[in-house]
Amino acid sequence: MTSMGLRVLLVAGAAFAVGACNKTATTSDKTTTTETNTSTTTNEGTASSESKDPVASAESAAPAALAHDAAIVTVGPDAKITQVRAAQNGSTWTCMPDAPDTPGPDPMCFDANAGKWVQAWAGHKPPPDGTPGVMYMLEGGTDASNTDPYAKSPTADNDWIKTGPHIMIVGSKAALAGYPSGAKPDTGSPYVMWAGTPYAHLMVPVSK
């Protein structure tokens, strides 16, 4: 089963692409339409098994009012990032459809601050603190180690957990105060994931 770590690597690539997505939005309508149509066709196979439409899959990750204007990108098997839709109405959010290599739907939406946090994680660098970011995964997420930010698969001692629909609050140590941070959390209640590492963040389960 693909780990949360691998999924976040995809997000990191998408975060780097946000600037390019926004630049594309300033080009002509004809150019944007051509790119969008090509991207949708090329990435049809990367959408959720429940929906061949990458836009519908990506938008299912977050509340409709937020996802409707977000940029949408896909990441292919070769890690190539393709824009499906540019951000609209000044949105700073980016959404990704379900990853095809995971057993269940796990689309994700994240804001610009969360993108910075993920870039730091991918580069093994300290993320900026005091810069809260939000990630939505209302379809649920891929299983992951609760203690090792870079684990790729479960082992006897890396505290593998399963998560349902949730929101992640990243980039703020203050947001973690008062929440449980043990290796074996109750994933039905808010808890700190990757506690004791620079990438500790708050996991908040939600009902879809």
C-alpha positions in Angstrom: 0.0 0.0 0.0 1.3 3.4 -0.9 2.3 5.5 2.1 1.2 9.1 2.9 4.9 10.0 2.4 4.8 9.0 -1.3 1.5 10.9 -1.7 3.0 14.0 -0.1 5.9 13.8 -2.6 3.3 14.2 -5.4 1.9 17.1 -3.5 5.3 18.7 -3.2 5.7 18.6 -7.0 2.3 20.1 -7.4 3.2 22.8 -4.9 6.2 23.8 -7.0 3.8 24.0 -10.0 1.4 26.5 -8.4 3.4 29.4 -9.8 3.3 28.0 -13.3 -0.4 27.4 -13.0 -1.0 31.0 -12.0 1.2 32.2 -14.9 -0.8 30.1 -17.4 -4.0 31.8 -16.2 -2.6 35.1 -17.6 -2.3 33.7 -21.1 -4.9 33.9 -23.8 -8.2 32.1 -23.4 -7.4 30.0 -26.5 -4.1 28.8 -25.0 -5.6 27.9 -21.7 -8.5 26.0 -23.3 -6.1 24.0 -25.4 -3.9 23.1 -22.5 -6.9 22.1 -20.4 -8.3 19.9 -23.0 -5.0 18.2 -23.6 -4.4 17.7 -19.9 -7.8 16.1 -19.3 -7.2 13.6 -22.1 -3.7 12.8 -21.1 -4.5 12.3 -17.4 -7.8 10.4 -17.7 -6.1 7.3 -16.4 -4.9 9.2 -13.2 -8.4 10.0 -11.9 -10.2 8.1 -9.2 -11.7 4.8 -10.0 -15.0 6.3 -9.0 -14.7 9.2 -11.5 -12.7 9.4 -14.7 -13.0 13.1 -14.5 -9.9 14.5 -12.8 -11.7 17.8 -12.0 -14.6 16.0 -10.2 -12.1 13.8 -8.3 -9.9 16.8 -7.3 -12.9 18.9 -6.2 -14.2 16.1 -4.0 -11.3 16.7 -1.6 -12.6 20.0 -0.2 -15.7 22.0 0.3 -17.3 23.0 -3.0 -17.0 26.7 -2.4 -13.2 26.3 -2.0 -12.5 23.6 -4.6 -14.6 25.3 -7.3 -12.0 28.0 -7.9 -8.8 26.1 -7.0 -6.1 25.2 -9.5 -6.1 21.6 -10.4 -3.0 19.6 -11.3 -2.2 16.0 -11.9 1.0 14.1 -11.5 1.8 11.3 -13.9 3.7 8.0 -13.2 6.9 9.8 -14.5 6.3 12.6 -11.9 5.4 15.0 -14.7 3.0 17.7 -13.5 0.1 18.7 -15.8 -2.3 21.6 -15.2 -5.9 20.6 -15.7 -7.3 24.0 -14.7 -5.8 27.3 -13.6 -6.9 28.9 -10.4 -9.9 31.2 -10.7 -11.1 34.4 -9.0 -7.8 34.8 -7.2 -7.8 31.4 -5.5 -4.5 30.4 -3.8 -5.7 26.8 -3.4 -4.5 23.8 -5.5 -6.3 20.4 -5.7 -5.2 17.1 -7.0 -7.3 14.1 -8.0 -7.1 10.6 -6.6 -3.7 9.0 -6.9 -4.0 5.9 -9.2 -1.5 3.8 -7.3 -3.5 3.8 -4.0 -6.3 1.3 -3.2 -8.9 4.0 -2.3 -9.8 7.6 -3.3 -7.4 10.1 -1.8 -7.7 13.5 -3.6 -6.2 16.5 -1.8 -6.6 20.3 -1.7 -4.0 22.6 -0.1 -3.4 26.3 0.3 -0.2 28.2 -0.5 1.2 28.0 3.1 0.7 24.2 3.1 2.5 24.1 -0.2 5.5 25.7 1.4 5.4 23.2 4.3 5.3 20.3 1.9 8.3 21.7 -0.1 10.3 21.8 3.1 9.3 18.2 3.9 10.3 17.1 0.4 13.7 18.8 0.7 14.4 17.5 4.3 14.5 21.1 5.4 12.8 22.8 8.5 9.4 24.1 7.5 8.4 27.7 8.3 6.8 28.0 11.7 4.0 30.5 12.4 2.8 30.0 8.9 -0.3 27.9 9.3 -1.5 26.0 6.2 -4.5 23.8 5.6 -4.9 20.6 3.6 -8.2 18.9 2.9 -8.7 15.2 2.3 -12.4 14.7 2.6 -12.3 11.4 0.7 -9.8 10.0 3.2 -6.1 9.5 2.9 -3.5 6.8 2.3 -2.3 5.0 5.3 1.0 6.1 6.8 3.5 5.9 9.7 2.5 8.1 12.5 6.1 8.6 13.7 8.3 8.4 10.6 7.7 11.2 8.1 9.6 9.3 5.4 8.3 5.8 5.8 7.2 4.1 2.6 5.6 1.0 3.9 4.6 -0.5 7.3 7.1 -2.3 9.5 6.9 -3.8 13.0 8.0 -0.6 14.6 7.0 2.4 12.5 3.4 2.8 13.9 1.4 2.5 10.7 -2.1 3.9 11.0 -5.2 4.2 8.9 -7.0 7.5 8.3 -10.5 8.5 7.1 -11.7 11.9 5.9 -9.6 14.6 7.6 -8.1 18.1 7.5 -4.5 18.7 8.2 -3.2 21.9 9.9 0.5 22.3 9.2 3.2 25.0 9.8 2.2 26.0 13.3 3.6 24.5 16.5 1.1 26.5 18.5 -1.8 24.6 16.9 -0.5 21.4 18.3 -0.8 22.4 22.0 -3.1 20.2 24.0 -3.6 17.5 21.5 -2.5 13.8 22.0 0.8 13.0 20.3 1.4 9.3 21.1 2.5 6.8 18.5 -0.8 5.0 18.5 -3.5 7.7 18.3 -7.2 7.4 18.2 -7.7 8.5 14.6 -11.3 9.3 15.3 -10.2 12.4 17.3 -7.8 15.2 16.6 -4.2 14.1 17.1 -0.6 15.2 16.3 1.1 13.3 13.6 4.9 13.0 13.3 5.2 14.4 16.8 8.8 15.3 17.8 9.9 15.9 14.2 10.0 19.3 12.4 7.0 18.1 10.4 4.6 17.6 13.3 1.1 18.6 12.3 -2.5 18.4 13.5 -4.8 15.7 12.0 -8.5 16.6 12.4 -10.9 13.8 11.4 -14.2 15.0 9.9 -17.5 13.6 8.7 -18.0 14.0 5.0 
